[in-house]
């Protein structure tokens, strides 16, 4: 299934013992509809407060489902902050996380105070040199070790990611950082944005930014920006997973 959600209402995607999560809401709704225990696997975790425009998840059911009916039933049960876009059948061994070719995120910043963007974008007023931020972003491309931008406590075998695209754009007076990669580390995009803001404010230059990447040390990178500006925007899969 493909779904969108407003992350401010949740402690992230993943089910947790003492916190409200998107996964928990989905599993409860599916179990109500299908009358069987359902475990959902997402394409990846989003942290507390992070939004998704196109999260993808899979689940197994013993029943033959009418997918359009399932979408309508789920949208009727789920709160307004979660919306199911589509649901379709895939191959029995298809996996939402491990089969993903790449994922894309966008981080939104607005510099003019607006009550309508509260919880949806990061309000940041200091002027930024976008050209330098874009130049520094090109240093991210390719396969590299991004330990400098990962949360310290994380369960991964390695910190290598392949970033396929990274650039800043101005859209409707908002500043947006777009990044596409085969995988992301915990907190990676928010740490990248925080460090690139340091480039934009000319606190550090591009060569220093490159040294931060090479250092493999979270302590030398910039701060992690707030979660409300971050959106999961796309998850791509090979056609071979279709049933």
PyMOL commands that set and color helices and strands:
alter all, ss='L'
color gray80, all
select helices_A, chain A and resi 7-9+22-34+67-77+115-117+130-140+147-149+188-200+206-215+218-220+227-229+239-241
alter helices_A, ss='H'
color red, helices_A
select strands_A, chain A and resi 2-5+41-42+51-58+82-86+100-110+122-123+142-145+160-171+174-181+230-237
alter strands_A, ss='S'
color yellow, strands_A
deselect
rebuild
show_as cartoon
